Structures are given as structure tokens and as C-alpha cells.
Amino acid sequence: MFSNPARLVTRYAKDLLQSRRGPGEPPVVGGGIPWVGHMVQFAANPYAFVEKAARECGEVASFTMLGQRIVLLTGDEASAVFYRSTDEQLDQSAAYKVMTPIFGEGLIFDAPNPQKSEQLKMLMPTLRAEAMRQHSTKVVQEVDDLVGDWRDDGEIDLVAFMKQLTINTASHCLLGREFRYELNTEFAEIYHDLERAVSPLAYHWPNLPIPRFRQRDKARARLQELVGRIIAKRKSQAEKPSDMFQSLIDMRYSDGTKLDENEITGLLVGAIFAGHHTSSGTAAWVLIELLRHPEILRRTRAELDTLLGREGAIDFNSLREMPTLENVLKEVLRLHPPLIILMRQVSQPLTVQGIDLNPGDMIWASPPVTHRMGKHFANPYVFDPSRFDDPRNEDKNLMAYQPFGGGKHRCSGSAFAQFQIKAIMASLLREFEFELCEPAENYVDNYAEMIVQPKSPCRIRYRRRDKSTIPTQYGRVGAPKDVARAAAAAGCPAHAHAAPEASSDRTTKAAGEPSKSLRIVVDRALCQGHAMCMGEAPQHFEVATDGTLTVLEPEVDADSRAKVEAAVRYCPNHALRIE
């Protein structure tokens, strides 16, 4: 009974702490130090700390760090308050001052909400559907270029490889030719110095005179100098490139004001963070999890071989017909979401589960904690891509499945990130076989950093594939029978990872079935203006250059239903539905 006195004392202290809670007060995590609070435990392992807090206190837990009260919200109900509250209720900017030295003063999180909204909309043209059609071929080109020096077999550090590949693809697709081909090495070094500055310490003291932060400031100044040179160079060019850089040069605020060099630099950095900052670790985990689960790897490769063959194009259309690979990516994002915490500061009083959130409180959401809750995900610690198939659809609860955040502030680069990773994996798996160099259990998340990556070193072996095993013919694999055929050819059981076919079978009424009126419904709080819907059903949707969506025809008839269903299915933010 008294074999562990320390545990008994800890339990007594915790019970005493909870018994002193007032009405509306959240449960308090025990073990803090006066004023310092839980900063030491959090800095040592951010995920272990927030997981422990949620496990001990429930879906609403509180603790302090350096005198600041923080309330952790996990689970779908509490998370809905985090994601659905307005900017007037929860201030995103106050929570992310860590990014001000990186993006620049007056940019994004350092800008008033109306100005921040305008700035974020300026990034959208390069993330819209029409631009995305060009990005996939650029990604494939970057993969081919980077593996061009590979021998027939060898070893690589997967994390280092994916970091280089995703910085190449993001700069090529989002920033322009100058960054990719003229400044590639220097820009990679600059970006590395900016990225390293996102640390737990920076959330509280972003301007401490330490080497890491001094390097960040020097890199930011150098980047703005390079941006100024490119702007001057482009002014003298008769023919302007069509990329995000030129879009920002030409962009105007609503009052007609042009962006200055500081603003263009900051928005470019914001775009590259959205396009690369979280993608490299996710891409590495996709390959690791496939190698950990050989049967899922066989199904994924069979799907790709059936769809692409030896020479089929990896493009915008084919990337949307890879349901098995897409489910693998979704499951990686569930188990290995790149961000441990998301933050806001309370501006107006709120209540969640009977607990008061007061102005000045910092509130956090934690995707990896919510993603491991059994009430939202069956066998949550098991890697199971089939959880996203019909009828389970465990990603449909947008407040529970939150790898890119949620609500109006869901990461606007999520669609690009997923296309980028799928294109990378399709290219690599068509050309190479891979295997882990270490036992599978040695590949773990590095939770010492705020952006989660597999822990380094992360070695894998590669071997060039025998192309004679790949079909010469290729085509759609959306139908279940096609996936079953591909699975049988790969020597593994058939699996229903296929997306439903957008065919006439889906829209034909059964004999005697009464006609039903169907109508498009838009969740305006979720729409970010990616314009995927307009690309699928232009007779029903129009998205202006500022991202404003207009539903031209809300009624859906039998002839247009398949197109509207495709628009609903491909909306990155799940802002559309049919009723």
C-alpha cells in the first residue's frame, strides 16, 4: 500500500489542487513550478506533456508557463470552440508572435485581422485549381532531377532527402525560377536558418540575443535584399513570368496600395512555410509506414501500376484517382500530424463544457492528442488506412480529424501539400523498391522540435525497379473492380480502398423512386477560395480572384449531379455539401 510514497504524495497534491477549483475553472495539471509553471516539461517533449495533460485532466486542461495561463482543448467538442470561434473571440495573431521576425513586421500574424485576411488571400492564386494543374508536373520533374544521380541501389537519409526535395518543389511551384535555379543553394540555407528559429523558446522570447535568432534575423534581411534584386530585374523584362512572385508584385490592397519589398518577402516566406514546412516530414512518414506494412505497400503499388503503367502521366487528374495512396496519406497525417499544438489567445469570454475561458488566456488545440482518442478513431494507435473508406469515413468529423487545423484558419496550403506528397510518392514507387535499414520500431517521431519529423538518422535502402513487372497499359482505377484486379495482380487480397466512380450509376434513379430536390449548401466559415468546385462544375460555382465563392445555381438536377458531387468531394476544406 505504501510501496511508492512519492506517487502517493503526487496523487494527494493533485487531488488537493483539483478540490480547490472554483466554479467554471478547468482542471489543473499538477507538478508545475511557481511562475515557471510547466515550461521545463513542455520544452523537453511537447507531445508527451500535452498528452499527459489531456490524459490526467480530460478534454479541457489548464497549466501555466512563465506566468501565462494556458487551456488545452482536445476532442471534437472542445476543439470546435477553438476552430469555430471568430477572430474577435480568439486572436490568432497574439498567439504567433514567434513568426513576426520570420515573416516581418506588419505581415500575417503581426497584421490587424482585416489586413491579415487580405494578405492571406493574396497567396491563394498559386494554390487554386488552375495553378495546381501545373504544379504536379513540376514536382515530378524535381523528383527525377534529385534521383538522377542515384545508382541502381544504395542508401539515403530519408529525412534529409525529403527536406531537399520539398524545398525544391515548393520553391519551383510557388516562388519562381529565380529562387529555384539561380538562388537554390543560398535560398535553402536562408530557409534553414529561418526554420530553425521556430522553437519552444521563441514562443516566449523571440528576440533573445542567441545565435539561432541572430542567424534568423540575418537570413531574413538577406532574403529581402534578394527579393529586391529580383523585383528590379523583373521590371526590365518585357515578358513577365506567371508565378506567385509576380502575382505579389502586381497585387494591390483594397485601397490600391502596392506591396513593398518587406511585404513581398514576408508573404513569400509564408507561402514556402505552407508549402514545405510540414510536408517533408509527412512525405518521409508515408514511405516509412508503407515499408512497415508490406500488404498496404503492395496494394498501393498495384493501384499506381494499374493507373499509371510504365509511362502514364502523373498529373492533376491522375493524382485524384489514387484512393489507396490518399488513404495512406490521411492515416499518416492522423498518426503523425506535423504540428503538436495550435494556439490562439482569448479576446472575449467563452465557455467550453461549462468551463470559462477568460480574456488573456492562451488556448491550445493538439491534433496528435485528439487523433489518438478512441471515441473518434477505432483502434487509434493502429495504422489502418481503411478507416477512411465507406462506411467508416473517420475523417468526416472535421473537429476530430484536424491535421491541417480547422475552420476558417485551416492551412490554406493543405491541398498543395497533399498533391505534392502524392506526386512524390507516385514518382518514387514507380521507379524504385525501398526497404528500412533499421528495425521498424526504431523509426519514431522526433518530438523535441515543434515541427514533427522522423527522428534522424533515418536510413532507407533503395533499388531500381524492374520495369518489365509494370503494365504497359494504364487507365482509371477508381472502380472497386479495378482495384480488386490490381490487388490480385500484386498477389494480395482485394481491398475496398477505391473511391466511388463518378459515373452515371451514381445519379440514375431506381425504377419507381420519386424525384428528389437536391440543393448545394456552402459553409462560408470553411471556404478559402481554392476554386476546385469551379473547375468541376463551372455552371454551378464561380470563385472571384479575391476568393469569394458564388453559387450560380443552387439546385442540382440529374444531369449535373455527378459534377457537383465531384466538386463536393474535391473541396480541400469540405466546405460544400448536397442536401
C-alpha positions as CSV (number, residue, x, y, z in Angstrom):
1,M,0.0,0.0,0.0
2,F,2.9,2.4,0.9
3,S,5.4,1.0,-1.6
4,N,5.6,4.2,-3.6
5,P,5.4,7.2,-1.2
6,A,6.4,9.7,-4.0
7,R,3.4,8.6,-6.1
8,L,1.0,8.9,-3.1
9,V,2.3,12.5,-2.4
10,T,1.9,13.4,-6.1
11,R,-1.7,12.0,-6.1
12,Y,-2.5,13.8,-2.9
13,A,-1.2,17.1,-4.2
14,K,-3.2,16.6,-7.5
15,D,-6.4,15.8,-5.6
16,L,-5.9,18.9,-3.3
17,L,-5.3,21.1,-6.4
18,Q,-8.5,19.9,-8.1
19,S,-10.5,20.2,-4.9
20,R,-9.7,23.9,-4.8
21,R,-11.1,24.6,-8.3
22,G,-13.8,27.3,-8.4
23,P,-16.9,27.2,-10.5
24,G,-16.1,27.4,-14.2
25,E,-12.4,26.7,-13.5
26,P,-10.7,24.0,-15.7
27,P,-8.8,21.0,-14.2
28,V,-5.2,21.9,-13.5
29,V,-2.2,19.8,-14.5
30,G,-0.1,19.1,-11.4
31,G,3.7,19.3,-11.0
32,G,4.3,22.9,-12.0
33,I,7.0,25.3,-10.6
34,P,5.9,28.7,-9.3
35,W,5.8,31.2,-12.2
36,V,7.9,28.9,-14.4
37,G,4.9,26.5,-14.4
38,H,5.3,23.5,-16.8
39,M,7.8,25.1,-19.2
40,V,10.6,22.7,-18.4
41,Q,8.4,19.6,-19.1
42,F,7.0,21.1,-22.2
43,A,10.3,22.1,-23.7
44,A,11.7,18.6,-23.1
45,N,8.9,16.9,-25.0
46,P,6.0,19.0,-26.2
47,Y,3.8,16.0,-27.2
48,A,4.5,13.9,-24.1
49,F,3.5,16.9,-22.0
50,V,0.2,17.7,-23.7
51,E,-0.7,14.0,-24.0
52,K,-0.2,13.7,-20.2
53,A,-2.2,16.8,-19.5
54,A,-5.2,15.5,-21.5
55,R,-4.9,12.0,-20.0
56,E,-4.9,13.4,-16.5
57,C,-7.4,16.2,-16.7
58,G,-9.7,15.4,-19.7
59,E,-10.6,17.3,-22.8
60,V,-10.2,20.7,-21.1
61,A,-7.0,21.1,-19.0
62,S,-5.0,24.1,-17.8
63,F,-1.5,24.8,-16.8
64,T,0.9,27.7,-16.7
65,M,4.1,28.7,-18.5
66,L,6.1,31.7,-17.4
67,G,3.1,33.2,-15.7
68,Q,0.7,32.6,-18.6
69,R,-2.4,30.5,-18.1
70,I,-2.9,28.1,-20.9
71,V,-6.0,25.9,-21.5
72,L,-5.6,22.8,-23.6
73,L,-8.7,21.7,-25.7
74,T,-8.8,18.2,-27.1
75,G,-11.6,16.1,-28.6
76,D,-14.1,17.2,-31.1
77,E,-16.5,19.2,-28.8
78,A,-13.8,21.3,-27.2
79,S,-11.8,21.6,-30.5
80,A,-14.9,23.1,-32.1
81,V,-14.7,26.1,-29.8
82,F,-11.1,26.5,-30.9
83,Y,-11.7,26.2,-34.6
84,R,-15.2,27.8,-34.9
85,S,-14.8,30.9,-32.9
86,T,-14.3,34.2,-34.7
87,D,-11.2,36.3,-34.9
88,E,-12.8,38.7,-32.5
89,Q,-13.2,36.0,-29.9
90,L,-9.9,34.2,-30.4
91,D,-6.9,36.1,-31.6
92,Q,-4.6,34.1,-33.8
93,S,-2.1,36.9,-34.2
94,A,-1.4,37.3,-30.4
95,A,-0.5,33.6,-30.3
96,Y,2.0,33.6,-33.1
97,K,4.3,36.5,-32.4
98,V,7.1,33.9,-32.8
99,M,6.6,34.3,-36.5
100,T,7.0,38.1,-36.7
101,P,10.8,38.1,-37.0
102,I,10.4,35.5,-39.8
103,F,7.6,36.9,-41.8
104,G,8.3,40.5,-41.0
105,E,6.6,43.3,-39.1
106,G,3.0,44.0,-40.3
107,L,2.8,40.7,-42.0
108,I,0.2,37.9,-41.5
109,F,0.2,37.3,-37.7
110,D,1.6,40.8,-37.0
111,A,-1.1,42.5,-39.0
112,P,-4.6,43.6,-37.9
113,N,-7.2,41.0,-38.8
114,P,-8.6,42.8,-41.9
115,Q,-5.1,43.3,-43.3
116,K,-4.1,39.8,-42.5
117,S,-7.2,38.5,-44.3
118,E,-6.2,40.5,-47.4
119,Q,-2.6,39.2,-47.3
120,L,-3.6,35.6,-47.0
121,K,-6.0,36.0,-50.0
122,M,-3.0,37.3,-52.0
123,L,-1.4,33.8,-51.7
124,M,-4.4,32.0,-53.0
125,P,-4.0,32.4,-56.8
126,T,-1.0,30.0,-56.8
127,L,-2.9,27.5,-54.6
128,R,-6.1,27.5,-56.8
129,A,-7.2,24.6,-59.0
130,E,-6.0,26.1,-62.3
131,A,-2.4,26.6,-60.8
132,M,-2.4,23.2,-59.2
133,R,-2.7,21.6,-62.7
134,Q,0.7,22.9,-63.5
135,H,2.3,22.0,-60.1
136,S,2.2,18.2,-60.3
137,T,4.4,18.0,-63.4
138,K,6.9,20.3,-61.7
139,V,7.0,18.1,-58.7
140,V,7.7,15.0,-60.9
141,Q,10.5,16.9,-62.6
142,E,12.0,17.7,-59.3
143,V,11.9,14.1,-58.2
144,D,13.5,13.0,-61.5
145,D,16.3,15.6,-61.1
146,L,17.1,14.7,-57.5
147,V,17.2,10.9,-58.1
148,G,19.1,11.4,-61.3
149,D,22.5,10.7,-59.6
150,W,21.2,7.6,-57.7
151,R,22.9,4.3,-58.6
152,D,20.9,1.2,-59.2
153,D,20.9,0.6,-55.5
154,G,22.1,2.4,-52.4
155,E,21.1,4.1,-49.1
156,I,19.8,7.6,-48.3
157,D,18.8,9.5,-45.2
158,L,15.1,9.8,-45.9
159,V,14.5,13.0,-43.8
160,A,17.4,14.9,-45.5
161,F,16.2,13.7,-48.9
162,M,12.6,14.8,-48.3
163,K,13.7,18.1,-46.9
164,Q,15.7,18.8,-50.1
165,L,13.0,17.5,-52.4
166,T,10.2,19.5,-50.8
167,I,12.2,22.8,-50.7
168,N,12.9,22.3,-54.4
169,T,9.3,21.5,-55.3
170,A,7.9,24.3,-53.1
171,S,10.3,26.9,-54.5
172,H,9.7,25.7,-58.1
173,C,5.9,25.7,-57.8
174,L,5.4,28.7,-55.6
175,L,8.3,31.1,-55.7
176,G,9.5,31.2,-59.3
177,R,12.5,30.3,-61.4
178,E,15.0,32.7,-59.8
179,F,14.6,31.0,-56.4
180,R,14.8,27.5,-57.9
181,Y,17.5,27.8,-60.4
182,E,19.5,30.9,-59.6
183,L,19.4,31.1,-55.8
184,N,18.7,27.5,-54.9
185,T,21.6,26.8,-52.7
186,E,21.6,30.1,-50.9
187,F,17.8,30.1,-50.5
188,A,18.0,26.6,-49.0
189,E,20.5,27.9,-46.4
190,I,18.4,31.0,-45.7
191,Y,15.2,28.9,-45.3
192,H,17.1,26.6,-42.9
193,D,18.1,29.5,-40.7
194,L,14.5,30.8,-40.6
195,E,13.0,27.3,-39.9
196,R,15.4,26.6,-37.0
197,A,14.2,29.7,-35.2
198,V,10.7,28.1,-34.7
199,S,11.5,26.7,-31.2
200,P,9.7,26.5,-27.9
201,L,11.9,29.3,-26.6
202,A,10.9,31.6,-29.4
203,Y,7.2,31.5,-28.4
204,H,8.1,33.4,-25.3
205,W,11.3,35.3,-26.1
206,P,11.6,35.5,-29.9
207,N,14.2,38.3,-29.7
208,L,16.7,36.9,-27.3
209,P,20.2,37.6,-28.4
210,I,21.2,34.0,-29.0
211,P,23.0,32.6,-32.1
212,R,19.9,30.9,-33.5
213,F,17.8,34.0,-33.5
214,R,20.7,36.2,-34.8
215,Q,21.1,33.8,-37.7
216,R,17.3,34.1,-38.3
217,D,17.4,37.9,-38.5
218,K,20.5,37.9,-40.8
219,A,18.8,35.4,-43.1
220,R,15.6,37.4,-43.2
221,A,17.5,40.6,-44.1
222,R,19.4,38.8,-46.8
223,L,16.3,37.3,-48.3
224,Q,14.7,40.8,-48.6
225,E,17.8,42.0,-50.3
226,L,17.5,39.2,-52.9
227,V,13.8,39.9,-53.3
228,G,14.6,43.5,-54.1
229,R,17.1,42.5,-56.8
230,I,14.6,40.1,-58.4
231,I,11.9,42.8,-58.4
232,A,14.3,45.3,-60.1
233,K,15.3,42.6,-62.7
234,R,11.7,41.8,-63.5
235,K,10.8,45.4,-64.0
236,S,13.1,45.5,-67.0
237,Q,11.6,42.3,-68.5
238,A,9.1,42.7,-71.3
239,E,7.6,39.2,-70.6
240,K,6.6,38.6,-67.0
241,P,6.6,35.0,-65.5
242,S,3.3,33.7,-64.2
243,D,4.2,32.7,-60.6
244,M,3.5,33.7,-57.1
245,F,6.3,36.2,-57.0
246,Q,5.0,38.1,-60.0
247,S,1.5,37.8,-58.6
248,L,2.6,39.6,-55.4
249,I,4.5,42.3,-57.4
250,D,1.3,43.0,-59.3
251,M,-1.0,42.7,-56.2
252,R,-2.8,45.6,-54.6
253,Y,-4.5,46.1,-51.3
254,S,-8.2,47.1,-51.4
255,D,-7.2,50.8,-51.1
256,G,-4.9,50.4,-54.2
257,T,-1.6,50.4,-52.3
258,K,1.1,48.2,-53.7
259,L,3.1,45.7,-51.6
260,D,6.6,46.8,-50.7
261,E,9.7,44.6,-50.6
262,N,9.2,43.7,-46.9
263,E,5.6,42.6,-47.6
264,I,6.5,40.6,-50.7
265,T,9.4,38.9,-48.8
266,G,7.1,38.1,-45.8
267,L,4.3,36.6,-48.0
268,L,6.8,34.5,-50.0
269,V,8.2,33.1,-46.7
270,G,4.6,32.5,-45.6
271,A,3.9,30.6,-48.8
272,I,7.1,28.5,-48.5
273,F,6.3,27.6,-44.9
274,A,2.8,26.5,-46.0
275,G,4.3,24.5,-48.9
276,H,7.3,22.9,-47.3
277,H,7.4,23.5,-43.5
278,T,5.3,20.5,-42.7
279,S,5.4,18.4,-45.9
280,S,8.9,16.9,-45.7
281,G,8.2,15.0,-42.5
282,T,4.8,13.8,-43.8
283,A,6.3,12.6,-47.0
284,A,9.0,10.7,-45.1
285,W,6.4,9.1,-42.9
286,V,4.3,7.9,-45.8
287,L,7.2,5.9,-47.1
288,I,8.2,4.6,-43.7
289,E,4.6,3.5,-42.9
290,L,4.3,1.7,-46.3
291,L,7.5,-0.1,-45.6
292,R,6.3,-1.1,-42.1
293,H,3.1,-2.5,-43.7
294,P,4.0,-4.6,-46.7
295,E,0.5,-5.6,-47.7
296,I,-0.6,-2.0,-47.8
297,L,2.5,-1.2,-49.8
298,R,1.6,-3.9,-52.3
299,R,-2.0,-2.5,-52.7
300,T,-0.7,1.0,-53.1
301,R,1.9,0.0,-55.7
302,A,-0.7,-2.1,-57.5
303,E,-3.0,0.8,-57.7
304,L,-0.3,3.1,-59.1
305,D,0.8,0.5,-61.6
306,T,-2.7,0.0,-62.8
307,L,-3.4,3.7,-63.1
308,L,0.0,4.9,-64.4
309,G,1.6,1.9,-66.1
310,R,5.2,2.5,-67.2
311,E,4.6,5.8,-68.9
312,G,1.3,7.2,-67.7
313,A,1.4,10.9,-66.7
314,I,1.5,11.8,-63.0
315,D,-0.7,14.9,-63.3
316,F,-3.6,16.8,-61.7
317,N,-6.2,14.3,-62.9
318,S,-4.3,11.0,-62.1
319,L,-3.3,12.3,-58.7
320,R,-7.0,12.5,-57.8
321,E,-7.6,8.8,-58.7
322,M,-5.3,7.2,-56.1
323,P,-7.7,6.3,-53.3
324,T,-5.4,3.8,-51.7
325,L,-2.4,6.3,-51.6
326,E,-4.7,9.1,-50.5
327,N,-6.0,7.0,-47.6
328,V,-2.4,6.1,-46.6
329,L,-1.6,9.8,-46.6
330,K,-4.6,10.6,-44.5
331,E,-3.6,7.9,-42.0
332,V,-0.1,9.3,-41.8
333,L,-1.5,12.7,-41.1
334,R,-3.6,11.3,-38.4
335,L,-0.8,9.4,-36.6
336,H,2.0,11.8,-37.4
337,P,0.4,15.3,-37.7
338,P,3.3,17.8,-38.3
339,L,2.1,20.3,-35.6
340,I,1.9,19.3,-32.0
341,I,-0.1,22.4,-30.9
342,L,-2.1,25.2,-32.5
343,M,-2.6,28.4,-30.5
344,R,-5.0,31.3,-30.0
345,Q,-5.4,34.0,-27.3
346,V,-8.8,34.6,-25.8
347,S,-10.1,38.2,-26.6
348,Q,-13.7,37.8,-25.5
349,P,-15.1,35.5,-22.7
350,L,-16.0,32.0,-23.9
351,T,-17.4,28.8,-22.3
352,V,-16.5,25.3,-23.2
353,Q,-18.0,22.3,-21.4
354,G,-19.1,24.6,-18.5
355,I,-15.5,26.0,-18.1
356,D,-14.8,29.7,-18.6
357,L,-12.1,30.9,-21.0
358,N,-11.1,34.4,-19.9
359,P,-9.6,37.3,-22.0
360,G,-5.8,36.9,-21.9
361,D,-5.9,33.1,-21.6
362,M,-3.9,31.3,-24.2
363,I,-5.7,28.2,-25.6
364,W,-4.2,25.3,-27.4
365,A,-5.5,22.6,-29.6
366,S,-3.4,19.4,-30.1
367,P,-4.1,17.4,-33.3
368,P,-1.9,14.4,-32.2
369,V,-3.8,14.0,-28.9
370,T,-7.3,14.3,-30.5
371,H,-6.2,11.9,-33.3
372,R,-5.5,9.2,-30.7
373,M,-8.8,9.3,-29.0
374,G,-10.7,6.0,-29.2
375,K,-14.1,7.7,-29.3
376,H,-13.2,9.3,-32.6
377,F,-10.9,6.7,-34.2
378,A,-11.3,2.9,-33.8
379,N,-8.0,1.3,-32.5
380,P,-6.4,4.7,-32.6
381,Y,-2.8,3.6,-32.3
382,V,-3.1,1.1,-35.2
383,F,-2.1,2.2,-38.7
384,D,-5.3,1.5,-40.7
385,P,-5.9,3.4,-43.9
386,S,-9.2,1.6,-44.4
387,R,-10.7,3.7,-41.6
388,F,-11.4,6.4,-44.3
389,D,-13.3,4.0,-46.6
390,D,-17.1,3.9,-46.7
391,P,-19.0,3.4,-44.4
392,R,-16.4,4.3,-41.6
393,N,-15.3,7.6,-43.0
394,E,-13.5,8.5,-39.8
395,D,-12.2,11.8,-41.3
396,K,-15.7,13.3,-41.8
397,N,-15.8,14.7,-38.3
398,L,-13.8,17.9,-39.1
399,M,-13.4,18.8,-35.4
400,A,-11.8,15.4,-34.7
401,Y,-9.7,14.9,-37.8
402,Q,-7.6,18.1,-37.8
403,P,-4.1,17.5,-39.3
404,F,-4.3,20.9,-41.1
405,G,-6.2,22.7,-38.3
406,G,-9.8,23.6,-38.9
407,G,-12.4,26.2,-39.6
408,K,-11.5,29.4,-41.5
409,H,-7.9,29.2,-40.5
410,R,-7.3,25.7,-41.8
411,C,-3.9,25.7,-43.5
412,S,-4.6,27.2,-47.0
413,G,-1.7,25.1,-48.4
414,S,-3.2,21.8,-47.5
415,A,-4.4,21.0,-51.0
416,F,-0.9,21.8,-52.4
417,A,0.8,19.7,-49.7
418,Q,-1.3,16.7,-50.4
419,F,-0.8,16.9,-54.2
420,Q,2.9,17.4,-53.7
421,I,3.3,14.4,-51.4
422,K,1.1,12.1,-53.7
423,A,3.1,13.2,-56.7
424,I,6.4,12.5,-54.9
425,M,5.3,9.0,-53.7
426,A,3.8,8.1,-57.1
427,S,7.1,9.0,-58.8
428,L,9.3,7.2,-56.3
429,L,7.3,4.0,-56.1
430,R,7.1,3.6,-59.9
431,E,10.8,3.8,-60.2
432,F,12.3,2.2,-57.0
433,E,11.9,-0.5,-54.4
434,F,12.6,0.5,-50.8
435,E,13.4,-1.2,-47.5
436,L,14.1,0.0,-44.0
437,C,17.7,-0.2,-42.8
438,E,16.8,-0.5,-39.2
439,P,14.1,-2.4,-37.3
440,A,10.7,-0.8,-37.8
441,E,10.3,0.2,-34.2
442,N,13.5,2.4,-34.5
443,Y,11.7,4.9,-36.7
444,V,9.9,7.3,-34.4
445,D,8.7,10.9,-34.3
446,N,11.2,13.5,-33.0
447,Y,9.0,15.4,-30.5
448,A,11.9,17.6,-29.3
449,E,11.0,20.0,-32.1
450,M,7.8,21.9,-32.7
451,I,7.5,20.7,-36.3
452,V,7.4,16.9,-36.1
453,Q,9.8,14.9,-38.3
454,P,11.0,11.3,-38.1
455,K,14.0,11.1,-35.8
456,S,17.4,11.3,-37.6
457,P,19.3,9.4,-38.7
458,C,16.6,7.9,-40.8
459,R,18.3,5.5,-43.3
460,I,16.5,3.5,-46.0
461,R,17.7,1.4,-48.9
462,Y,16.6,1.8,-52.5
463,R,16.8,-0.4,-55.6
464,R,15.8,0.5,-59.1
465,R,12.6,-1.4,-60.1
466,D,12.5,-4.0,-62.9
467,K,10.2,-2.1,-65.3
468,S,9.1,-5.4,-67.0
469,T,6.8,-6.0,-64.0
470,I,4.9,-2.8,-64.6
471,P,1.9,-3.0,-67.0
472,T,2.3,-1.2,-70.3
473,Q,-1.3,-0.2,-70.4
474,Y,-2.9,2.1,-67.8
475,G,-6.1,3.8,-67.0
476,R,-8.6,4.7,-64.3
477,V,-8.6,2.7,-61.1
478,G,-11.5,4.4,-59.4
479,A,-13.9,1.5,-59.7
480,P,-13.7,-1.2,-57.0
481,K,-13.3,-3.9,-59.6
482,D,-10.2,-2.2,-61.0
483,V,-8.6,-2.0,-57.5
484,A,-9.5,-5.7,-56.9
485,R,-7.9,-6.6,-60.2
486,A,-4.8,-4.6,-59.4
487,A,-4.6,-6.2,-55.9
488,A,-5.0,-9.7,-57.3
489,A,-2.2,-9.0,-59.8
490,A,0.0,-7.9,-56.9
491,G,-0.7,-11.1,-55.0
492,C,-2.6,-9.6,-52.1
493,P,-6.3,-9.6,-51.0
494,A,-8.7,-7.3,-52.7
495,H,-9.4,-4.2,-50.7
496,A,-12.1,-1.6,-51.0
497,H,-9.9,1.5,-50.9
498,A,-11.4,2.8,-54.1
499,A,-13.3,6.0,-54.4
500,P,-16.8,5.7,-55.9
501,E,-16.8,6.2,-59.6
502,A,-18.3,9.5,-60.8
503,S,-20.4,7.7,-63.4
504,S,-24.0,7.6,-64.4
505,D,-24.6,4.7,-62.0
506,R,-24.3,7.2,-59.1
507,T,-27.0,9.5,-60.5
508,T,-29.5,7.2,-62.1
509,K,-32.7,6.9,-60.1
510,A,-34.0,3.4,-59.3
511,A,-37.2,2.5,-61.0
512,G,-40.2,4.0,-59.2
513,E,-38.0,6.2,-57.0
514,P,-39.7,9.6,-56.5
515,S,-37.8,12.7,-57.8
516,K,-35.9,14.5,-55.0
517,S,-34.9,18.1,-54.9
518,L,-31.2,18.5,-54.2
519,R,-29.5,21.7,-53.2
520,I,-25.9,22.9,-52.7
521,V,-25.1,24.2,-49.2
522,V,-21.9,26.2,-48.5
523,D,-20.2,26.5,-45.1
524,R,-18.8,30.0,-45.6
525,A,-16.7,29.7,-42.5
526,L,-14.7,26.9,-44.2
527,C,-14.4,28.1,-47.8
528,Q,-11.0,29.5,-48.6
529,G,-11.4,30.1,-52.4
530,H,-9.3,27.2,-53.8
531,A,-11.8,27.1,-56.7
532,M,-11.7,23.3,-57.1
533,C,-15.5,23.4,-57.2
534,M,-15.4,25.9,-60.2
535,G,-13.1,23.6,-62.0
536,E,-15.5,20.6,-61.6
537,A,-18.9,22.3,-62.1
538,P,-18.5,25.8,-63.5
539,Q,-22.2,26.1,-64.3
540,H,-22.8,26.0,-60.5
541,F,-19.8,27.7,-58.9
542,E,-17.8,30.9,-59.6
543,V,-14.9,31.9,-57.4
544,A,-13.6,35.5,-57.8
545,T,-10.0,36.4,-57.7
546,D,-10.4,37.5,-54.1
547,G,-11.6,34.0,-53.2
548,T,-15.3,34.9,-52.9
549,L,-17.5,31.9,-53.9
550,T,-20.8,32.5,-55.6
551,V,-23.2,29.6,-56.1
552,L,-24.6,30.4,-59.6
553,E,-27.2,27.6,-59.5
554,P,-28.0,26.1,-56.1
555,E,-30.5,23.5,-57.4
556,V,-28.9,20.2,-58.6
557,D,-30.6,18.2,-61.4
558,A,-29.8,14.7,-62.6
559,D,-27.6,15.9,-65.5
560,S,-25.3,17.9,-63.3
561,R,-25.3,15.8,-60.1
562,A,-22.1,13.9,-60.9
563,K,-20.2,17.1,-61.5
564,V,-21.5,18.7,-58.3
565,E,-20.6,15.6,-56.3
566,A,-17.1,15.8,-57.7
567,A,-16.9,19.5,-56.6
568,V,-18.0,18.4,-53.1
569,R,-15.6,15.6,-53.0
570,Y,-12.5,17.6,-54.1
571,C,-13.2,20.7,-51.9
572,P,-10.0,20.8,-49.8
573,N,-11.8,22.3,-46.8
574,H,-15.0,20.3,-47.0
575,A,-17.0,23.5,-47.3
576,L,-19.6,22.0,-49.6
577,R,-22.4,19.5,-49.3
578,I,-25.6,18.5,-51.1
579,E,-28.9,18.3,-49.3
